Amino acid sequence: MMSTGRVQLFDVREPEEVKDGFIPGATNIPLGEVENGFRLAPSQFRERFSVSKPQTSDSDIVFYCQRGLRSLTALETARALGYTRAQHYTGGLTEWIDRERL
């Protein structure tokens, strides 16, 4: 998905953590804001996060965190809100960094 550019990538770590590195193109929505954020109207979502709000039917929504635990919680939250095709990056930023070094 990353290679095609067809991914809506959401980093659910805290802003302080994002300062230390992130996957390019990701939007930071801390885990504690995921539920309320994804309940916002599209215009409010764009105003708050500076990206378009995903559609519930989108299959290119991916959540990630440092190692995959918080992103799993974010995924469960999103699915409960109707984003049934959303996914999470199991290995998180740690795995992504390791793969980039190869």
C-alpha positions in Angstrom: 0.0 0.0 0.0 2.8 2.4 0.8 4.5 1.8 -2.5 1.4 2.7 -4.4 0.6 5.7 -2.3 -2.9 4.4 -1.7 -3.0 4.4 2.1 -4.6 6.5 4.8 -2.0 6.1 7.5 -2.7 7.1 11.1 -0.1 7.2 13.8 -1.9 6.7 17.1 1.1 7.6 19.3 1.3 10.7 21.4 2.7 13.9 19.8 5.9 13.8 21.9 6.6 10.3 20.4 6.0 11.5 16.9 8.7 14.1 17.3 11.2 11.2 17.5 10.2 9.8 14.1 7.2 8.7 12.1 6.3 7.0 8.9 6.2 9.6 6.1 2.7 10.6 5.1 1.1 9.6 8.4 -1.4 11.7 10.3 -1.1 11.8 14.0 -4.3 11.0 15.9 -3.3 10.0 19.4 -5.1 6.8 20.6 -7.2 8.8 23.1 -8.6 10.9 20.3 -9.4 8.2 17.8 -13.0 7.5 18.8 -14.0 11.2 19.0 -12.0 12.0 15.9 -13.6 9.4 13.8 -17.0 10.6 15.0 -16.4 14.1 13.7 -18.2 15.4 10.6 -15.9 15.4 7.6 -15.3 19.2 7.7 -14.5 19.0 11.4 -12.1 16.1 10.8 -10.3 18.0 8.1 -10.1 21.1 10.3 -8.7 19.1 13.3 -6.3 16.7 11.5 -5.7 18.5 8.1 -6.7 15.4 6.0 -9.9 14.2 4.6 -12.0 11.9 6.8 -11.9 8.3 5.6 -15.1 6.7 4.5 -16.3 3.7 6.5 -16.0 1.6 3.4 -12.4 2.5 2.7 -10.0 -0.5 2.7 -6.8 1.6 2.8 -7.1 2.9 6.4 -4.1 1.7 8.5 -3.3 2.5 12.1 0.2 2.1 13.6 2.0 2.9 16.8 5.4 1.9 18.1 5.0 -1.8 18.2 1.4 -2.6 17.3 -0.5 -2.7 20.6 -2.1 0.8 20.6 -2.8 0.5 16.9 -4.8 -2.7 17.6 -6.9 -0.8 20.1 -7.4 2.0 17.5 -8.4 -0.6 15.0 -11.0 -2.1 17.3 -12.4 1.4 18.0 -12.6 2.2 14.3 -14.3 -1.1 13.5 -16.8 -0.5 16.2 -17.6 2.8 14.5 -18.2 1.1 11.2 -14.7 1.2 9.6 -14.9 -2.6 9.1 -12.1 -2.7 6.4 -9.6 -0.7 8.4 -6.3 -2.4 9.3 -3.3 -2.0 11.6 0.4 -2.3 11.1 1.2 -5.1 13.5 4.9 -4.4 13.8 4.5 -0.7 14.0 7.2 1.9 13.6 9.8 -0.4 15.1 9.3 -2.9 12.3 9.1 -0.2 9.6 12.4 1.3 10.7 14.1 -2.1 10.7 12.8 -2.8 7.2 14.0 0.6 6.0 17.5 -0.2 7.1 17.7 -3.3 4.9 
